Amino acid sequence: MPPVVLFRWGLLGTAHINRLLIPAIRATGRSVVHSIASRDAARASDYAARWDIPRVETSYDALLASDLDIIYIPLPNSLHVSWTVRALEAGKHVLCEKPLALTPDGVDAIATASARSGRVATEGFMYRHHALTGRVQDLVAGGAIGEVRSIAGVFSYQRSRDHDVRLDPTLGGGALWDVGCYPVSYAQLIAGADAVSVTAEQQLGPTGIDEQFSGVIAYANGVDAQVRASFRAASETWMRIAGTTGTIEIERPFRPQPIDQIHIARNAQRETIEVTGNAIFVDEVRDIEDAALGVKPPAMSLAESRSLASTLHALITSARIGEPVVVPAG
């Protein structure tokens, strides 16, 4: 017998990242990609034909009004809050791409809409659901490197396309929002505490967005983190966690491979641990499916997203004014 379909998904836009999410939705056995919406009817029709999506809507509102269960939102950053709230109010669960909001107030608006509608909203950091991340968490919690003292992380690549939404300051563009949010999010996860203060610097590009960004974060438990993001440097991703007795290094923390590695150094000894996980994005889809079924809450809670939004907003503010910034509590 064919599997019972529990969730019909709608894609709010024809973003490039859909190419990774569509196979993941189809891989879980509980969901189907049912609809795609675009403000360009021809583009939507071509996209639906290419990806074998049965239904096309010519407006985002029409998609939200249709008979769907989960909406995926890969729109430009500045549109995340408004369309997440509208989707929740339409009675849909929502998986929204990172960053969920550009300010903590935006996350508050989403949390209010989620509570009123009884529907789930969660932020799309796919690495959070991979076995590699879980193993790193287990190693840290198990004392593999003693007590965590400092964290460092980088996500950079050379962005060469003109007329890219990531270069538009009115759409929430910039290196920090696009890729810097990954090491900041990872650092927050490992630190296990809220940020209390930040210091940051940025190098602006012609459009006014940060093309290169670096920051230092101090957490309430005494852990600190250094993060760097860039549109100007060669492709580079890594995280390094330093503890009282050793270090952990992850070469591909944000988009792990099905088989990946963790490197641990202790007392001049180096150990490599191999981790096997599912294809990227599959467990992210399963996470919101489980949350929608009431099996368990999403791995990335709105409280965590709010803390992250507060930190990112403080980092941007610090870089703009050239001074340290205190991160508001709560």
Helices and strands as residue ranges (DSSP letters): E 7-12, H 18-27, E 31-37, H 41-51, E 55-57, H 60-65, E 70-73, G 77-79, H 80-89, E 93-97, H 104-117, E 121-124, G 126-129, H 131-141, E 148-156, G 165-167, G 169-171, H 175-175, I 176-180, H 181-191, E 195-204, E 210-219, E 224-230, E 236-243, E 247-250, E 259-266, E 269-276, H 282-293, H 302-321, E 325-326
